[in-house]
Amino acid sequence: MTVITLREGAPSTVLRMEEALAAKIQELKIATVTPAGHGDWTLSNIARVGVVRVLDTTLRIEPKVPIARLFYLLSRSAGWNEWRDDRVHLESIDDLYPAIVGLFSRMAEDQLRRGVLRSYRTERRSEPYVRGRWLVGEQIRLRQGLPLPAELEIDEYSDDIAENRLLKSAARKALRAPFLSSSARRELHLIDHHLAEVHVLTRGVPLPSVRIDRLNSRFASALALARLILEDASLDHDPSDVAASGFLLTMASVFERFVQAEVSLAAQRVGGRIVPQHRSHLDRDLLVEVKPDLVWLDGLTVRAIFDAKYKAEKPAGYPNADVYQMLAYCLRHGVDSGHLIYAAGNETPARYVIETAGVTVVCHALDLDTSPPDLSAQIGRIVEEAGLRRNVLVG
C-alpha cells in the first residue's frame, strides 16, 4: 500500500502516479490535478483534509491548523458541549477520526443507557385489517374498490425514529473504521444493542433532518457527531463510490460553520439574531438573488452583514471579487459597512472605503492558531465593531 502525505494549502506538488489515481483525486475534489507529462501530475489548491484510501494508495492530507484546533472548530460549529480542550491530544490527521468516533460513542452510549428516545412516527402501510386512518382515496386509486388490503396511515409510538436511526447508522459505519480503541468499539456495539429494533439508514439517501427540542435535547451533541460521521466525513456514504473510503473534511465548510456559530453567540449577547443564507434580490424584477452568509437582524432592522471566506477570491484585476460581492450586499440592505472574515494567512486585515457608495468593506483575518478563548474574543470584537454601525430597516 502506497502512502502519500499532502498538506492543505501547500505549494503545487508534482507526483508520479497512475492516471486512474489522478482522476480519482480530482473527482473527490481533494486537489486540482493537471498532467505534467511522462506519468507525472501536478497537484495544487489542496482544499480538503483527512485520510482516504483510493485504489491501492492511502492519501493523508494534513490541515494548516493544528489537529487539536481543527477538532475545536468542528466542536463549536456542531455544538458539542461535553468535552474540554485540554483533554484533546491529537498529533496527526490519523488521530482525528478515531477521536471523533470515540467522543460520539461515549456521548451516545451514555445517553442511551439512561433511556432510549421514543416518539410517535407516522407510517403509510397496507394491512389486512383497518386500524389508524383509512386512506379511502388511496384505497380506490390503488385497490380499485377492493376493501383489502387496506391503505392506512398509522401513528406508532416507537424507538424506530430519525434520531435513533442516525445514531445506529453512525455506530455501524464507525465500527468499520480502523485504529479505534477497544473501549470505543465496545461502546459502539452497545449503541447497536440498545437500538436493536431500529432500522439502519439507506446509504446514498439524504439524511433525515432532526429538530432539537426539549424531548431530544440530551442527544443533541451525539446527533451532531453522528451526522458528521455519516455526512461530511463519509466517502463510502455514496454507494456508487467503490474506489474510495475514508474521512475527508472541506476546510472552507468547517471554517464557515465555525464563524456562523461564533458570530451567532456573540450577537446574542448584544441582542438580535443571526440569519444564515438570508435570501433577497438586488434588482427590481427579482432576477438577481443575493444571499449573504450571515445577516444580523434586530427585529426588522439589519444591524450588520458578515461573509465567511476561508480563502480570498482574487481573479485578475483588483479589488477582488469578495469586495464586489460584499458591496452588493451592503447596497441591497442599505448598510454602510460589511464584514469579510478570513482565516489568517489567506488574507490580511484591510478596509476598503467606496466613497461613491458610502460603504466601507472591512476584511478581518481570524487567527486560527491560537487558544479557544482568544478565538472567541477575536470574533467578539468583530461583532462589537459591526454592531456600532448605523442600523436600517429590512427592505
C-alpha positions, -999 to +999 in steps of 0.1 A: +000+000+000+015+033-011+011+063+013+012+099+000+012+127+025+000+161+014-007+194+032-036+217+028-027+250+011+008+238+002+025+249-030+019+229-061+034+194-059+045+171-087+039+134-081+042+103-103+010+082-102-014+063-123-039+081-144-068+064-125-055+077-092-051+112-105-086+111-119-100+099-085-082+127-066-097+152-090-132+136-087-131+137-049-122+174-050-091+169-029-069+190-052-067+203-087-048+178-108-032+186-141-009+164-163+028+173-161+039+148-187+057+114-186+034+100-159+038+130-136+008+150-123+007+185-106-015+188-075-025+223-065-052+240-045-054+213-019-087+221-001-097+190+018-081+173+048-083+138+062-073+103+054-086+084+024-078+051+007-080+055-031-075+023-052-042+009-037-030+043-023-036+060+011-037+098+010-030+117+042-039+154+039-028+174+070-045+207+077-026+240+081-040+245+116-030+221+145-052+190+146-065+198+181-076+233+168-094+217+139-112+195+164-122+226+183-135+243+152-157+212+145-169+211+181-180+247+181-198+246+148-216+214+157-224+224+193-207+196+212-208+205+248-193+176+267-156+180+262-127+201+273-099+214+251-072+201+275-084+165+270-077+165+233-041+155+224-041+149+186-008+148+168-017+139+132-046+137+109-048+099+116-059+107+151-089+129+141-114+103+130-108+080+160-111+110+183-145+119+168-157+084+168-146+079+204-164+111+215-195+100+197-195+065+212-192+079+247-219+105+244-244+083+226-239+052+248-241+073+280-275+089+269-289+056+256-281+039+289-303+065+306-331+056+283-338+051+246-357+080+230-392+071+217-418+092+199-447+089+176-439+081+140-464+083+111-462+055+086-481+045+055-490+008+054-510-018+036-527-041+062-552-070+061-574-051+086-583-015+093-566+005+120-554+040+123-566+063+095-581+046+064-569+065+033-601+060+012-588+079-018-556+058-019-577+027-014-598+035-045-568+045-066-546+016-057-571-012-050-598-003-074-626-007-049-613-039-032-617-035+006-584-053+015-556-049+019-564-015+035-543+016+027-536+031+061-518+059+079-507+048+114-491+067+143-469+044+163-451+051+195-417+036+186-380+038+190-376+035+153-374+072+148-350+096+129-328+103+159-322+067+167-317+058+130-289+084+129-272+071+160-274+034+149-262+041+114-233+062+126-223+034+151-225+008+123-203+029+100-178+038+127-173+001+135-158-003+101-130+022+109-095+010+117-074+022+147-103+025+172-097+019+209-112-012+224-135+010+246-148+028+216-156-005+199-173-018+230-195+014+233-204+013+196-216-024+200-236-013+230-252+015+209-262-011+183-276-033+211-296-005+227-312+002+192-317-034+181-352-027+167-342+004+149-336+004+111-303+015+096-305+044+071-301+035+034-268+045+021-269+072-006-303+086+006-302+121+022-300+120+059-332+129+078-335+163+094-340+164+132-353+194+151-338+197+185-364+203+212-368+197+249-376+160+243-344+151+224-320+179+236-299+155+257-290+137+224-281+170+206-243+166+207-243+129+199-267+136+169-243+163+156-214+139+157-235+111+141-243+135+112-206+144+108-197+107+107-224+099+082-223+130+060-194+154+059-169+128+069-181+099+049-168+089+014-185+055+014-218+073+021-222+071-017-229+035-027-217+042-062-182+051-050-165+017-046-130+030-053-125+052-022-131+051+015-121+073+044-127+105+061-124+139+044-134+174+055-136+205+034-118+232+053-138+261+038-171+245+050-156+238+085-145+274+088-178+289+075-198+268+100-175+278+128-178+315+121-216+312+119-218+296+153-194+320+170-210+351+154-244+339+164-233+335+201-216+369+201-246+387+186-269+371+211-251+388+239-258+422+223-293+415+210-310+404+178-304+372+159-282+359+131-300+347+100-278+324+078-281+324+040-306+353+041-322+354+006-333+386-012-329+402-046-307+430-059-329+442-087-365+453-090-376+424-112-362+398-087-338+383-112-305+387-093-305+369-060-282+379-032-275+356-002-250+367+024-236+341+047-249+359+078-273+388+083-277+403+118-313+413+124-327+431+153-365+428+147-368+441+111-336+461+113-303+450+096-275+456+121-247+441+100-237+417+073-210+391+075-194+368+049-170+340+059-143+334+033-117+308+041-096+319+012-097+352-006-111+351-042-086+370-063-092+369-100-073+391-125-077+427-115-083+444-082-101+448-059-111+412-056-144+396-062-152+392-025-152+430-021-175+435-051-199+408-036-200+425-002-206+459-018-237+444-035-249+430-001-245+464+016-262+483-012-291+459-012-297+461+026-287+498+030-259+493+055-228+514+054-203+486+062-199+449+055-175+424+072-155+398+054-140+372+078-110+352+065-087+327+080-054+344+088-027+336+062-053+336+034-059+374+036-046+403+056-068+428+075-079+457+052-105+484+050-119+494+016-138+527+015-161+530-016-168+567-014-193+570-042-215+543-025-209+554+011-198+519+020-168+505+039-159+469+034-138+456+063-116+425+059-108+406+091-081+379+094-091+353+121-060+337+137-070+300+140-037+290+155-045+305+189-063+294+221-101+289+221-107+319+243-087+341+220-106+328+190-139+337+206-126+370+216-115+378+181-150+372+167-165+391+197-145+422+187-156+418+150-193+416+161-188+445+185-174+467+157-202+457+134-228+465+159-217+501+163-225+509+127-259+526+118-290+504+115-315+503+087-349+486+082-351+455+061-364+463+026 
